[in-house]
C-alpha cells in the first residue's frame, strides 16, 4: 500500500506539491493560533517551515533545489518555479483598483527610487567590507540587494564572475526572506492598513516575492497594491544597475 502511494505521489508531482503545501499551511495555522495566539501569522510560520524543509532536502540529496531534488517531491520544483510564480504575480494585478493605485502618486515614485538606491548602497558597502573592493563586484552584489534578479543581470552586463553573481543572488534571497517573515511582525508599526501604505511599502521593500508573501500574511487585500509597485524594481534595477550605478561606484572606487 505504501509503495502504491509513493508511486502515485511521484507520478502526480504537482498534485503532491499542492497537498504538501496545504498541509504545511494547515499546521502553521494551528501553531500560530495555539502557540503564538495569533501574534505571528501562520503564513510567516509556513515560510520558516518551508525553508527548514528545503535545507533538510538539500542535506539529504546534496543537491541545489532542496526537496525538489527528491523524486517524491519533484513537483515542488514546478510549483515553486518561475512559471507559476509569474502567473500568480500577474494575476494579482487584476485585483488592483485604478482609483486606489493613483493615490500613491509622487510618494510611490519616491519610495520606488529609495527602495532601489538604499539597498544598492547597503549591498555595495557590505561587499566592500568583505573585501570586494572592485567596482564590478560591488555593483553586482549591490544590485543583488535590490532584487535577486537584478544582481545576475547586472553582473552579466558588466562582466562579473559567476561566484560574485551567485553572491548577488544569495543577497537578494536573504532580503526576500527577511521581508517575508518580518512584514507581518512589523505591520502594526508600519501601519500597513490601506492600499496606499501597501504601495509605499512595496516601493521601499522592492522584492516582489517578499512583499507578496509578507502582505499575504498581513492582509491579503493589500497584496496586489504592494506587488504592483514592487514589480517595477526589477525593470528599474536592470536599467540603473549596469549604467548609472556602475559608473557611480567606479568613480568612487577609483
N, C-alpha and C positions, 0 to 999 in steps of 0.2 A: 504493500500500500504506500509506504514511504517513498519507494523508488518511482511509483507512478506519479505521485505528487511532485517529486523533484523534476521528473521529465516534463510534466505539464508546465511547471513553472519556467523551466529553461526554454521550452518551445514557445511560450507566450510571455516573452520577456517584458514587454511594455505593460501588459496587464499586471504582471507580478510587481513591477516597479510602482504602479499606482496603488496596489494593495499595501506594499511596504510603507510607502509614504503616508497613506491613510492611517495605518496602524501607528506609525511614529507620531502623527498629529494627534491621534486619539490619546496615546499615552502622555504626550506633552500637555494636553489639555487637563488631564487628571492631575499631573504633577503641579501645574500652575494653580489649579483650584484647591488642592488638598495640602500642598506643602508651602506654597507662597501666598495662598489666599488671594490670588489674582494680581498681586503686585508685579510679578514678572509674567508677561503674556506667554501663552502656550506656543506661539509662533517662534519667539526668541529661544525658548527651550528646545523646540524642534530643530532649529538651526544648529544648536550646540550638539544635539544628539547626532544629527546628520554628519557634522564634522568629525565627531568621535568615531562613527561607523566608517567614514571614508579613511580615516587614519588607520583603523584596525584592518580594513580591507587591504590597504597598501602594505602593511606589515606582513600580512598573510601571504600576499602574492608577489611582493617585491616589485609591483607594477607602478603605474603612474596615474591610474584612474580610480583608485580606491576600490569600492565594492564592484564597480563595473568591470574590473579585471577578472572577477569570478563569473564563470559561465552561468551560474544560477541567478546572478543579479545583473546580467549583461544589459537588461532593459533599462536600468537606471542611467546608463551612459546615453541612451537615446532620449530618455525623458528629461535629463538634465543638460542635453546638448543645445547647440546654438539654434536649431530649427524651432523647437518648441518654446525656447526662451524668447526668441524674437517674435514669435507668433503671439505669445502672452503679452509682450510689451506693446505690440501694435494694437492688440485687442483692447488694451486699457484706454487707448486714445479715443475710442468711440464713446467712452463714458464721460468725456470732458464736455462741459458746457461752455460755449464760446464766451458768454457774458461773464462767467467767473474767471476764465483764463485771461481776459482783458484787464482784470483788476490787478494783475501782477505788475503791469506797466513797467515803469523805469526801474523800480526796485527789483523786479525779476531779472532785468538785464544786468544790473549792478551785481546781484547775487551770483549770476552765471559767470561774470568776469572774475569776481573774487574767488568763487569756487574753483576756477581754473588756475588762477595765479598763485593763490596761497598754498594749495597742496604742492604745486610745482616747486615753489621756493623751499618748502619744508623738505620735500623729497630730495631736491638737489643738495640742500645743506647736509642732510643725513648721509648722502652718498659721499660728499666731501669729507665728512667727519670719519668715515670708514676707509678713507684712503683713495677714493675715486676722484682724483683731482683734475682729470682732463675734461674738456668741455663736452665731448661726445657722451661719456659715461654719465656725467652729472645731468645732462639734458635728458638722456634716455630714462634714467631712474626717476628723475623729477617728473617726467611725462607719465611714467607708470603710476605715480601718486595721484594723478588726475583721474585716470581710469586704467585698468589693466589691458585695455585695447590700445589706448593712445601710446603707451610705452613701447611695445614692439613695432608699431607703425612708425613712430618717430625714430627708433633705433635703426630700423631698416633703411630709412631715408638718409640718415647721416652717417651710416657705416659703423654702427656699434657691434660689438662682438656678441655671439649667441649667449654667453654667460651673463653679460650685462642686460641683455633683453629679457633673459629668464628672471633676473632680479627685479626688473621693472614690472613684470607680470606678477611676481610674488608681492611686490609693494602694493599694487592695485588690489590684489585679493585680500591682503590684510586690512586695507582700508574698507573694502566692501563688507568684510566680516564685522569690523568694529561698528560700522553704520547699521548693519542688520541687527546686531544684538543690542546696541546702545540706544537706538531710536525709541523703542517702547519704554525704556527706563527713564530717558530724559524728556519724554513727550510733554509732561506737565510743565517742566522748566522752560521748554522751548515754545510752549503754548501752541501746540500743533492741533488746532481745532477747526480751522477754516481752510478752504481751497487756496486762498492767497498765502497763508502761512506755509502750506504744504509746497507751493510753488517756490517760495523763497528758500525753504529748506532743501528742496530738490536742487536748486541752483547752487547752494553753498556746499551741499554734500557731494554732488556730482556723479556718484556711482549709481547707475540705473538699478542694478540688481540689489544693492544695499538699500537704496531709498525705497524701492518697491516692497521688499520684504519687511523692512522696518516699519513703513507706514501701514502695511497689511496687518502687522501685529498691534498697531495703534488704533487705526480706524480705516477700514477697507475703502470707504468712500473717498479718502484722500489720496489713494494710490495713483489714480490717473493724473492728478494735478502735479504731484511730485515727480512722477516719471516723465511727464510732458516736458518739463524744464531740464531735468537731469539728462534726458536723451541728447540734448544739444551739446553736452560736454564732449562727447566723442568726436563730433564733427569739428567743434571749436578747437579742441586739443590737438587733433590731427592737422589742423590748419596752422596753429601757432607754434606747435612743438618744433617741427623741423625748420622753421623760419625765424620769426621774431625772437622766440625764447632761446633758441640755439645761438643766434647771433649775440643776444644779450649776455648769455653765460660765457660765450667765447671772449667777448670784450672784457668781462670782469676777470676771468681766469688769466687771460694773457695781458 
